[in-house]
Amino acid sequence: MQKITPCLWFDDQAEEAVAFYTAIFKSSKILEIARYPESGHEFHGKRAGSVMTITFELNGQTFTALNGGPVFTFNEAISFQVSCENQREMDEYWQKLSEGGDEKAQQCGWLKDKYGVSWQIVPTMLPALLTYSNQETAKRVMNALLSMKRIDIAALQRAANE
């Protein structure tokens, strides 16, 4: 069992969001759905039988989605990184996760999906490019990265090889 499970707090879109995420990530599935009981309505205010939580997996990582009401919303203080082997994979995740989301992509591969969740789509080779023993190479790569919204692997490699 996974020791730490991220819990995503939605107003009432947990079921819709989980369907969205599990359609994007391969090897994903819904594990369990818990529904609000009649008891406790005075606290939770939710209709009995409506979805309370959904436990689901995205590529083996377990998450919980909670319909907790409008009390809290997502912000960029927490994000999920998606490590990709190549540009095609990065572009695919970027396109799917950003569909219906915030049109203003963030710097360095961050995007915000239609539920307000922040994701960073990054190439697996990025840490190696940024930790070269040659500080000039790392500086060139970082400067290139900081100029990008959607990360371009070829441009990072060009910066590393200048």
Residue frames as a rotation matrix with the C-alpha (Angstrom) as fourth column:
MET 1
0.576 0.817 0.000 0.00
0.817 -0.576 0.000 0.00
0.000 0.000 -1.000 0.00
GLN 2
-0.111 -0.544 0.832 1.17
0.504 -0.752 -0.425 3.48
0.857 0.372 0.357 -0.85
LYS 3
-0.428 -0.140 -0.893 2.01
0.901 -0.140 -0.410 5.51
-0.068 -0.980 0.186 2.30
ILE 4
-0.572 0.194 -0.797 1.07
0.012 -0.970 -0.244 8.93
-0.820 -0.149 0.552 0.93
THR 5
-0.327 0.567 0.756 -1.98
0.942 0.263 0.210 9.47
-0.080 0.780 -0.620 -1.26
PRO 6
-1.000 0.016 -0.027 -2.76
-0.019 -0.992 0.128 12.92
-0.024 0.129 0.991 -2.69
CYS 7
-0.213 0.976 -0.046 -6.35
0.856 0.163 -0.490 13.99
-0.470 -0.144 -0.871 -2.07
LEU 8
-0.922 -0.029 0.385 -7.86
0.276 -0.747 0.605 16.36
0.270 0.664 0.697 -4.63
TRP 9
-0.476 0.757 -0.448 -10.68
0.484 -0.200 -0.852 18.50
-0.734 -0.622 -0.272 -3.20
PHE 10
-0.830 0.335 0.446 -13.41
0.332 -0.346 0.877 19.35
0.448 0.876 0.176 -5.68
ASP 11
-0.631 0.739 0.236 -16.66
-0.769 -0.556 -0.314 21.23
-0.101 -0.380 0.920 -5.15
ASP 12
0.220 0.721 0.658 -18.80
-0.444 0.674 -0.590 18.55
-0.868 -0.162 0.469 -6.81
GLN 13
0.607 -0.035 -0.794 -16.83
-0.792 0.056 -0.608 17.53
0.066 0.998 0.006 -9.94
ALA 14
-0.139 -0.763 0.632 -14.84
-0.727 0.512 0.458 14.58
-0.673 -0.395 -0.625 -8.52
GLU 15
0.249 0.298 0.922 -16.56
0.251 0.899 -0.358 11.96
-0.936 0.320 0.149 -10.66
GLU 16
0.991 0.129 0.032 -16.20
0.074 -0.335 -0.939 14.04
-0.110 0.933 -0.342 -13.84
ALA 17
0.469 -0.882 -0.050 -12.55
-0.882 -0.471 0.019 14.86
-0.041 0.035 -0.999 -13.07
VAL 18
-0.120 -0.503 0.856 -11.64
-0.432 0.803 0.411 11.23
-0.894 -0.321 -0.314 -12.34
ALA 19
0.621 0.384 0.683 -13.20
0.437 0.554 -0.709 10.15
-0.651 0.738 0.176 -15.65
PHE 20
0.936 -0.316 -0.154 -11.14
-0.337 -0.679 -0.653 12.89
0.102 0.663 -0.742 -17.38
TYR 21
0.159 -0.955 0.251 -7.84
-0.953 -0.082 0.291 11.85
-0.257 -0.286 -0.923 -15.74
THR 22
-0.046 -0.179 0.983 -8.31
-0.168 0.971 0.169 8.08
-0.985 -0.157 -0.075 -16.12
ALA 23
0.867 0.349 0.357 -9.05
0.299 0.208 -0.931 8.57
-0.399 0.914 0.076 -19.84
ILE 24
0.777 -0.610 -0.154 -5.74
-0.601 -0.645 -0.472 10.44
0.189 0.460 -0.868 -20.28
PHE 25
-0.166 -0.912 0.376 -3.31
-0.975 0.208 0.074 8.22
-0.146 -0.354 -0.924 -18.37
LYS 26
0.089 0.103 -0.991 -2.71
-0.470 0.881 0.049 4.65
0.878 0.462 0.126 -19.48
SER 27
-0.430 -0.236 -0.872 -2.92
0.461 0.773 -0.436 1.91
0.777 -0.589 -0.224 -16.85
SER 28
-0.883 0.207 0.422 -5.44
-0.440 -0.680 -0.586 3.92
0.166 -0.703 0.692 -14.86
LYS 29
-0.393 0.787 -0.476 -8.54
0.400 0.613 0.682 2.77
0.828 0.078 -0.555 -13.04
ILE 30
0.019 0.519 0.855 -11.15
-0.788 -0.518 0.332 3.61
0.615 -0.680 0.399 -10.46
LEU 31
-0.803 -0.420 -0.424 -10.62
-0.070 0.772 -0.632 1.57
0.593 -0.478 -0.649 -7.31
GLU 32
-0.496 0.622 -0.606 -13.49
0.868 0.335 -0.367 2.58
-0.025 -0.708 -0.706 -5.04
ILE 33
-0.505 0.438 0.744 -16.37
-0.051 -0.875 0.481 5.02
0.862 0.205 0.464 -4.81
ALA 34
-0.685 0.329 -0.650 -17.78
0.718 0.153 -0.679 6.10
-0.124 -0.932 -0.341 -1.44
ARG 35
-0.266 0.705 0.657 -21.11
0.403 -0.538 0.740 7.91
0.876 0.462 -0.141 -1.28
TYR 36
-0.795 0.044 0.606 -22.49
-0.477 -0.663 -0.577 10.40
0.376 -0.748 0.548 1.19
PRO 37
-0.683 0.592 -0.427 -24.87
0.697 0.704 -0.138 8.83
0.219 -0.392 -0.894 3.73
GLU 38
0.305 0.854 0.421 -28.08
0.450 -0.519 0.727 10.39
0.839 -0.032 -0.543 4.97
SER 39
0.714 -0.073 -0.696 -26.48
0.679 -0.170 0.715 10.89
-0.170 -0.983 -0.072 8.36
GLY 40
-0.210 -0.863 -0.459 -24.32
0.721 -0.454 0.523 13.95
-0.660 -0.221 0.718 8.84
HIS 41
0.116 0.313 0.943 -26.20
0.932 -0.361 0.006 16.02
0.343 0.878 -0.334 6.25
GLU 42
0.946 0.278 -0.169 -26.14
0.324 -0.855 0.405 18.98
-0.031 -0.438 -0.899 8.65
PHE 43
0.312 -0.913 -0.264 -22.33
0.058 -0.259 0.964 18.94
-0.948 -0.316 -0.028 8.35
HIS 44
-0.610 -0.655 0.446 -21.63
0.421 0.209 0.883 17.95
-0.671 0.726 0.149 4.77
GLY 45
-0.127 0.653 -0.747 -24.78
-0.438 -0.712 -0.549 19.32
-0.890 0.257 0.376 3.11
LYS 46
-0.789 -0.241 -0.565 -24.56
-0.614 0.277 0.739 16.76
-0.021 0.930 -0.366 0.32
ARG 47
0.284 0.922 -0.262 -27.42
-0.938 0.324 0.122 14.72
0.198 0.211 0.957 -1.10
ALA 48
0.078 -0.189 0.979 -27.48
-0.518 0.831 0.202 11.15
-0.852 -0.523 -0.033 0.29
GLY 49
0.591 0.081 0.802 -26.06
0.441 0.801 -0.406 8.77
-0.675 0.594 0.438 -2.31
SER 50
0.945 -0.321 -0.070 -24.01
-0.253 -0.574 -0.779 11.41
0.209 0.754 -0.623 -4.13
VAL 51
0.451 -0.850 -0.272 -20.30
0.564 0.508 -0.651 10.76
0.692 0.140 0.709 -4.61
MET 52
0.962 -0.253 -0.103 -18.20
-0.039 -0.500 0.865 11.62
-0.271 -0.828 -0.491 -1.57
THR 53
0.074 -0.989 -0.131 -14.80
-0.709 -0.144 0.690 10.18
-0.701 0.042 -0.712 -2.55
ILE 54
0.979 0.040 -0.201 -13.31
-0.175 0.672 -0.719 8.23
0.106 0.739 0.665 -5.41
THR 55
0.210 -0.939 0.273 -10.07
-0.347 0.189 0.918 6.32
-0.914 -0.287 -0.286 -5.00
PHE 56
0.992 0.124 0.014 -8.32
-0.020 0.274 -0.962 5.92
-0.123 0.954 0.274 -8.34
GLU 57
0.170 -0.973 0.158 -4.95
0.407 0.215 0.888 5.16
-0.897 -0.086 0.433 -9.92
LEU 58
0.923 -0.108 -0.369 -3.05
-0.375 -0.468 -0.801 7.00
-0.086 0.877 -0.472 -12.62
ASN 59
0.387 -0.799 -0.459 -0.15
-0.352 0.332 -0.875 4.87
0.852 0.501 -0.153 -13.89
GLY 60
0.016 -0.353 -0.935 0.08
0.598 0.753 -0.274 3.09
0.801 -0.555 0.223 -10.55
GLN 61
-0.944 -0.298 0.144 -0.11
0.093 -0.657 -0.748 6.25
0.317 -0.693 0.648 -8.39
THR 62
-0.204 0.910 -0.361 -3.14
0.944 0.281 0.175 6.25
0.260 -0.305 -0.916 -6.07
PHE 63
-0.904 0.084 0.420 -5.19
-0.126 -0.989 -0.074 9.41
0.409 -0.120 0.905 -5.62
THR 64
-0.379 0.874 -0.303 -8.38
0.861 0.213 -0.462 10.29
-0.339 -0.436 -0.834 -3.79
ALA 65
-0.768 0.291 0.571 -10.91
0.093 -0.831 0.549 12.75
0.634 0.474 0.611 -5.23
LEU 66
-0.612 0.531 -0.587 -13.27
0.718 0.062 -0.693 14.34
-0.332 -0.845 -0.419 -2.72
ASN 67
-0.163 0.654 0.739 -16.48
0.431 -0.627 0.649 16.25
0.888 0.424 -0.179 -3.38
GLY 68
-0.461 -0.171 -0.871 -16.00
0.887 -0.053 -0.459 18.53
0.033 -0.984 0.176 -0.40
GLY 69
0.630 0.734 -0.255 -17.86
0.724 -0.674 -0.150 21.63
-0.282 -0.090 -0.955 -1.52
PRO 70
0.624 -0.288 0.726 -16.63
0.449 -0.629 -0.635 25.07
0.639 0.722 -0.263 -2.59
VAL 71
0.937 -0.213 -0.278 -14.61
0.178 -0.394 0.902 25.76
-0.301 -0.894 -0.332 0.56
PHE 72
0.054 -0.991 -0.126 -11.17
-0.105 -0.131 0.986 25.21
-0.993 -0.040 -0.111 -1.05
THR 73
0.971 0.157 -0.179 -9.87
-0.187 0.038 -0.982 25.57
-0.147 0.987 0.066 -4.58
PHE 74
0.514 -0.820 0.252 -6.69
0.834 0.546 0.077 24.47
-0.201 0.171 0.965 -6.31
ASN 75
0.881 -0.358 -0.308 -3.71
-0.414 -0.899 -0.140 26.74
-0.227 0.251 -0.941 -6.80
GLU 76
0.627 -0.679 -0.383 -0.17
-0.300 0.244 -0.922 26.40
0.719 0.693 -0.050 -8.12
ALA 77
0.142 -0.598 0.788 1.31
-0.990 -0.077 0.120 25.68
-0.012 -0.798 -0.603 -4.68
ILE 78
-0.144 -0.141 0.980 0.73
-0.201 0.973 0.110 21.98
-0.969 -0.181 -0.168 -5.44
SER 79
0.324 0.229 -0.918 1.23
-0.942 -0.011 -0.335 20.45
-0.086 0.973 0.212 -8.87
PHE 80
0.588 -0.113 0.801 1.82
0.016 0.992 0.129 17.06
-0.808 -0.063 0.585 -10.41
GLN 81
-0.180 -0.734 -0.655 4.79
-0.841 -0.231 0.490 16.36
-0.510 0.639 -0.575 -12.65
VAL 82
0.862 0.345 0.371 4.35
-0.065 0.802 -0.594 14.07
-0.503 0.488 0.714 -15.63
SER 83
-0.147 -0.984 -0.104 7.72
-0.493 -0.018 0.870 12.72
-0.857 0.179 -0.482 -16.78
CYS 84
0.866 0.499 -0.039 7.81
-0.226 0.320 -0.920 11.96
-0.446 0.805 0.390 -20.49
GLU 85
0.227 -0.798 0.559 10.31
0.509 0.586 0.630 10.04
-0.830 0.142 0.539 -22.60
ASN 86
-0.651 -0.440 0.619 9.93
0.745 -0.210 0.634 12.08
-0.149 0.873 0.464 -25.79
GLN 87
-0.939 0.240 -0.247 8.34
-0.265 -0.961 0.073 15.14
-0.220 0.134 0.966 -27.38
ARG 88
-0.546 0.775 -0.318 5.39
-0.166 0.272 0.948 13.18
0.821 0.570 -0.020 -28.78
GLU 89
-0.201 0.440 -0.875 4.45
0.844 0.531 0.073 11.94
0.497 -0.724 -0.479 -25.31
MET 90
-0.749 -0.125 -0.651 4.88
0.503 -0.746 -0.436 15.43
-0.431 -0.654 0.621 -23.84
ASP 91
-0.902 0.408 -0.139 2.71
-0.406 -0.695 0.593 16.98
0.146 0.592 0.793 -26.55
GLU 92
-0.379 0.785 -0.490 0.01
0.217 0.590 0.778 14.35
0.900 0.189 -0.394 -26.05
TYR 93
-0.253 0.258 -0.933 -0.22
0.966 0.124 -0.227 14.91
0.057 -0.958 -0.280 -22.28
TRP 94
-0.890 -0.131 -0.436 -0.05
0.192 -0.976 -0.100 18.68
-0.413 -0.173 0.894 -22.75
GLN 95
-0.792 0.606 -0.075 -2.87
-0.330 -0.321 0.888 18.70
0.514 0.728 0.454 -25.29
LYS 96
-0.177 0.772 -0.610 -5.14
0.443 0.616 0.651 16.39
0.879 -0.155 -0.451 -23.29
LEU 97
-0.268 0.040 -0.963 -4.58
0.962 -0.041 -0.269 17.91
-0.050 -0.998 -0.027 -19.84
SER 98
-0.885 -0.131 -0.447 -4.87
0.168 -0.985 -0.044 21.50
-0.434 -0.114 0.894 -21.04
GLU 99
-0.681 0.687 0.254 -8.14
0.375 0.028 0.927 20.88
0.630 0.726 -0.277 -22.93
GLY 100
0.372 0.923 0.102 -10.68
0.467 -0.281 0.838 23.28
0.802 -0.264 -0.536 -21.47
GLY 101
0.224 -0.373 -0.901 -8.17
0.965 -0.045 0.258 24.58
-0.137 -0.927 0.350 -18.95
ASP 102
0.544 -0.141 -0.827 -6.57
0.129 -0.960 0.248 27.94
-0.829 -0.242 -0.504 -18.31
GLU 103
0.929 -0.114 0.351 -5.47
0.349 -0.036 -0.936 29.31
0.119 0.993 0.006 -21.68
LYS 104
0.595 -0.751 0.285 -2.45
-0.699 -0.659 -0.277 31.02
0.396 -0.034 -0.918 -20.12
ALA 105
0.689 -0.454 -0.564 0.17
0.456 0.877 -0.149 28.29
0.563 -0.155 0.812 -19.90
GLN 106
0.907 -0.421 -0.019 2.74
-0.193 -0.456 0.868 28.79
-0.374 -0.784 -0.495 -17.20
GLN 107
0.309 -0.909 -0.281 6.49
-0.920 -0.210 -0.331 28.96
0.242 0.361 -0.901 -17.62
CYS 108
-0.577 -0.789 0.213 8.62
-0.816 0.565 -0.119 25.78
-0.027 -0.242 -0.970 -17.68
GLY 109
-0.793 0.210 -0.572 5.97
-0.111 0.873 0.475 23.30
0.599 0.440 -0.669 -18.78
TRP 110
-0.820 0.559 -0.123 3.25
0.256 0.166 -0.952 24.07
-0.512 -0.812 -0.280 -16.23
LEU 111
-0.682 0.721 0.122 -0.39
-0.145 -0.296 0.944 24.11
0.717 0.626 0.307 -17.27
LYS 112
-0.764 0.545 0.345 -3.67
-0.412 0.001 -0.911 24.30
-0.497 -0.838 0.224 -15.42
ASP 113
-0.878 0.461 0.127 -6.42
0.440 0.675 0.592 21.84
0.187 0.576 -0.796 -16.36
LYS 114
-0.380 0.819 0.430 -10.15
-0.028 -0.475 0.880 22.59
0.925 0.322 0.203 -16.54
TYR 115
0.558 0.552 -0.620 -10.55
0.585 0.269 0.765 21.77
0.589 -0.789 -0.173 -12.83
GLY 116
0.810 -0.302 0.503 -7.78
-0.459 -0.860 0.222 24.15
0.365 -0.411 -0.835 -11.76
VAL 117
0.785 -0.574 0.235 -5.22
0.221 0.614 0.758 21.42
-0.579 -0.543 0.608 -11.03
SER 118
0.542 -0.689 -0.481 -1.64
-0.821 -0.558 -0.125 22.34
-0.182 0.463 -0.868 -12.02
TRP 119
0.823 -0.328 0.465 0.50
0.376 0.927 -0.012 19.89
-0.427 0.185 0.885 -13.97
GLN 120
0.247 -0.799 -0.548 4.09
-0.779 -0.500 0.378 20.15
-0.576 0.334 -0.746 -15.16
ILE 121
0.967 0.056 0.249 4.84
0.116 0.774 -0.622 18.17
-0.228 0.630 0.742 -18.31
VAL 122
0.422 -0.899 -0.121 8.60
-0.806 -0.433 0.403 17.54
-0.415 -0.072 -0.907 -18.37
PRO 123
0.542 -0.331 -0.773 11.07
-0.435 0.676 -0.595 15.37
0.719 0.658 0.223 -20.25
THR 124
0.961 -0.184 -0.209 12.79
0.278 0.644 0.713 12.66
0.003 -0.743 0.670 -18.21
MET 125
0.195 -0.968 0.160 16.16
0.905 0.115 -0.409 13.96
0.377 0.224 0.899 -19.42
LEU 126
0.609 0.105 0.786 15.66
0.045 -0.994 0.099 17.45
0.792 -0.025 -0.611 -17.92
PRO 127
0.958 -0.274 0.082 17.33
-0.122 -0.129 0.984 16.81
-0.259 -0.953 -0.157 -14.52
ALA 128
0.364 -0.872 0.328 20.45
0.810 0.470 0.351 15.49
-0.460 0.138 0.877 -16.26
LEU 129
0.176 -0.269 0.947 20.64
0.751 -0.585 -0.306 18.60
0.636 0.765 0.099 -18.46
LEU 130
0.708 0.189 0.681 20.33
-0.170 -0.889 0.424 20.88
0.686 -0.416 -0.597 -15.44
THR 131
0.881 -0.376 0.286 22.91
-0.257 0.127 0.958 19.09
-0.396 -0.918 0.015 -13.30
TYR 132
0.713 -0.699 0.058 25.79
0.379 0.314 -0.871 18.87
0.590 0.643 0.488 -15.72
SER 133
0.293 -0.704 -0.647 29.16
0.875 -0.075 0.479 19.36
-0.386 -0.706 0.594 -14.05
ASN 134
-0.732 -0.478 0.485 29.66
0.654 -0.693 0.303 22.16
0.191 0.539 0.820 -16.58
GLN 135
-0.316 0.614 -0.724 27.81
0.569 -0.488 -0.662 25.10
-0.759 -0.621 -0.195 -15.05
GLU 136
-0.710 0.025 -0.704 27.77
-0.472 -0.760 0.448 26.98
-0.524 0.650 0.551 -18.35
THR 137
-0.867 0.425 -0.262 25.80
0.047 0.593 0.804 24.15
0.497 0.684 -0.534 -19.96
ALA 138
-0.421 0.727 -0.542 23.32
0.905 0.301 -0.300 24.07
-0.055 -0.617 -0.785 -17.09
LYS 139
-0.467 0.203 -0.860 22.97
0.137 -0.945 -0.297 27.86
-0.873 -0.257 0.414 -17.31
ARG 140
-0.868 0.131 -0.480 22.21
-0.496 -0.288 0.819 27.73
-0.031 0.949 0.315 -21.06
VAL 141
-0.696 0.639 -0.327 19.65
0.459 0.747 0.482 24.96
0.552 0.185 -0.813 -20.53
MET 142
-0.362 0.563 -0.743 18.00
0.815 -0.196 -0.545 26.86
-0.452 -0.803 -0.388 -17.67
ASN 143
-0.648 0.098 -0.756 17.82
-0.255 -0.962 0.094 30.05
-0.718 0.254 0.648 -19.74
ALA 144
-0.862 0.356 -0.361 16.20
-0.289 0.240 0.927 28.11
0.417 0.903 -0.103 -22.59
LEU 145
-0.577 0.649 -0.495 13.77
0.753 0.657 -0.017 26.42
0.314 -0.383 -0.869 -20.17
LEU 146
-0.468 0.366 -0.805 12.74
0.524 -0.618 -0.586 29.71
-0.712 -0.696 0.098 -18.59
SER 147
-0.768 0.167 -0.618 11.80
-0.514 -0.736 0.440 31.09
-0.381 0.656 0.652 -22.02
MET 148
-0.808 0.436 -0.396 9.38
-0.047 0.622 0.781 28.21
0.587 0.650 -0.482 -22.68
LYS 149
-0.065 0.847 0.528 5.81
-0.991 0.006 -0.130 27.53
-0.113 -0.532 0.839 -21.73
ARG 150
0.955 0.255 0.149 5.41
-0.220 0.951 -0.217 24.14
-0.197 0.174 0.965 -23.42
ILE 151
0.189 -0.967 0.172 8.83
-0.433 0.075 0.898 22.47
-0.881 -0.244 -0.405 -23.18
ASP 152
0.867 -0.065 -0.493 10.66
-0.471 0.210 -0.857 21.79
0.159 0.976 0.151 -26.43
ILE 153
0.753 -0.579 0.312 13.18
0.232 0.677 0.698 18.94
-0.616 -0.454 0.644 -25.98
ALA 154
0.449 -0.598 0.664 15.10
0.866 0.107 -0.489 19.75
0.221 0.794 0.566 -29.17
ALA 155
0.566 -0.210 0.797 15.58
-0.080 -0.976 -0.200 23.36
0.820 0.049 -0.570 -28.06
LEU 156
0.858 -0.285 0.428 16.87
-0.449 -0.008 0.894 22.20
-0.251 -0.959 -0.135 -24.66
GLN 157
0.607 -0.653 0.454 19.32
0.612 0.748 0.257 19.83
-0.507 0.122 0.853 -26.35
ARG 158
0.468 -0.424 0.775 20.50
0.599 -0.493 -0.631 22.61
0.650 0.760 0.023 -28.68
ALA 159
0.735 -0.167 0.657 21.11
-0.483 -0.810 0.334 24.85
0.476 -0.563 -0.676 -25.64
ALA 160
0.812 -0.434 0.390 23.07
-0.120 0.530 0.839 22.04
-0.571 -0.729 0.378 -23.96
ASN 161
0.423 -0.645 0.636 25.25
0.811 0.582 0.052 21.52
-0.404 0.495 0.770 -27.03
GLU 162
0.952 -0.046 0.301 26.02
0.119 -0.853 -0.508 25.19
0.281 0.520 -0.807 -27.83
